[in-house]
Amino acid sequence: MSRREMNFVEHSTGVNGLEKVILREVRGFSAEVYLYGGQVTSWKNELGEELLFVSSKANFMPPKAIRGGIPISFPQFSNHGFLEQHGFARNRLWVLDPNPPPFPTTSTNKAYIDLLLKHTEDDAKNWPHRCEFRLRITLGPGGDLMLTSRIRNTNTDGKSFTFTFAYHTYFAVTDISEVRVEGLETLDYLDNLKNRERFTEQGDAITFESEVDKVYLSTPTKIAIIDHERKRTFVVRKDGLPDAVVWNPWDKKAKTLSDFGDDEYKHMLCVEAACVEKPITLKPGEEWKGRQEISAVPSSYFSGQLDPRRVLLYSNP
Ligand SMILES: O=P(O)(O)OC[C@H]1O[C@@H](O)[C@H](O)[C@@H](O)[C@@H]1O
């Protein structure tokens, strides 16, 4: 199919009648986004292989968040505050943004949508602020998936607000015990399993043999997740998001999650571009931007560095 005939953006109905949007690119890549949560729930390569994990037990039913894909933690990461766990953005109905402010750079991407989350009077009871959260989700011609969040303080009472944030990305992996994460070695992290105590990561790349729930601090902008068995490497690139959360519930915790299969921990790993340690403060009228771009490449392309041809070809803004 030629690029001109292609339907890059299709509006459709998903599980339980929830509205979703399918993004497609010419070579066969696709992604699905639910308006509920403003949440990516599928990202497939040109062979139709699913790259994100969504639990077989996920509830696609408000008010619970969808377990898998890319939920958004806002305005509170996890339980680091007095709001509901991971904030409210992941269990609100977003709307299509009819008139998003332009991005400073022009791009020829066609498979994208703009979503908007407006803070309701109801939400304001728990979080007494006004804000506009604009989310652009783009599927690039090379299959890369880009999420850009623009959050603006629209308070009219002159008050600033403060938030923490994460793109809670669930990557699909073949076997967690054969997975390695590169880019976080020797960094400091807060261990959520040890009262957020601060430690320093030792040695080599990170591997997995038990529950992990860590917030790595001030990480490089590029992190690689290597799935040895599938010979696939996910590359996470991030901007405006200094931290990175790594989470896998392992067997015991998995059993306590009602929307997560007992053995599913073997096939997922969350690596989350985040801003946790130093919350962001916005004055009225100010805007913050945070961006995550993920790509999946054959592992042979990755040897400590991204393949330079891909970087040149697909580094879209
Ligand atoms: O079950 P939830 O609310 O989606 O959270 C899942 C996990 O999300 C991670 O980001 C947190 O670090 C964990 O502490 C938490 O358990």
The ligand as a Gaussian input file, in Angstrom:
#p B3LYP/6-31G(d) Opt

LIG

0 1
 O       -0.165000      -2.087000      40.787000
 P        0.157000      -0.697000      40.315000
 O       -0.560000       0.372000      41.080000
 O       -0.089000      -0.542000      38.824000
 O        1.696000      -0.465000      40.558000
 C        2.622000      -1.351000      40.056000
 C        4.041000      -0.960000      40.477000
 O        4.407000       0.189000      39.772000
 C        5.786000       0.542000      39.945000
 O        6.070000       1.671000      39.163000
 C        6.045000       0.854000      41.392000
 O        7.416000       1.181000      41.566000
 C        5.651000      -0.346000      42.235000
 O        5.856000      -0.048000      43.606000
 C        4.223000      -0.743000      41.962000
 O        3.928000      -1.938000      42.686000

